[in-house]
Amino acid sequence: MNINIEALTQVINDWDPVGLLAGGAPENEYSIEVRAIAQKSTSCKSETDLAILIYRVFNDKMGVKLNQLVCLKQAFKIIEYGK
């Protein structure tokens, strides 16, 4: 699956899963996570795979356990936005 990096960045920033942007963090706060998701997304075959990847990246990089259904919703947004 090819992920549009701009779509990925926009959806993650709009979602602000950890609330850092709302707290005044810079716009590139999630750039490490976005890059990791983009790099690993080539192995994703579905939105479900992408949702699991998003969950794992945020867990590994930031130590947060996001709601998996919310991750799935964001995965659908990323795919739709990138079309």
N, C-alpha and C positions, 0 to 999 in steps of 0.2 A: 504494500500500500504506500503510495507516495503522498506525503502530507505537505500541504502548502504551509511553509514556515510563517508566513504573514497571518494566515488564518489561525494557525496554532497559537501564535503570540497574542493575537487579538482576543481569542476565546479565553485563553488562560488569564489574561489581564482583566477582561470583563468579569470573569468568574471570581478572581482574586481569592483562591481557595483557602488561603491562610489569613486573609485580611490585612496583609502587609501594605498593599497599595492604599487602602482606605486609611491606614495609619500614617501615611505620608512617605512611604518608601518610594524610591525612584521607579520609573516606568520599566526599567530593565531588571527589576528585582527577581523575576522568575526566569531569566535568560539561561541559567544553567540547566534548569529543569526542562525548559523548552527545547534546548539543544539536545539534551539526552533523549527526550521523547522523539524528536525528529529523526535522530540517528538510528534509534532502535525500531522506529515505526515501519521500516521496510519489511520486517518479518510479520507484521500484522496483516491478517486476511479479512478482518471484519471490524465493525465498531466495537464489538465485545472485546476483541484482542486489544484494540486501542485503549479501551477503558481500563483493562487490567494493567496495561503498560503505564498509563497515567497514574493509577493507584500506586504501582510499585516504585515509580520514579520519585514521587513525592514522599513515599515512605522511606526509601533509601537515602534520598538527598536531604530531607528536612525532618525525618522522624515523625511525620504526621500520618495518621490513618484516616484517609478521606472516605466519605460515604461512597460505596461502590456504585450505587444507582445514580448518584450525581455525576460520577466519573463517566458513566455510560451516556448520560444526557449530554455532557460536554463533548464526548467522542462524536456523537451524532452532529452536534453543532459544528465541530471542526471539519468534518467531512462535507457537510452542507455548505458552509462558508467558503470552503476551498474550491467549490465547483465553478 
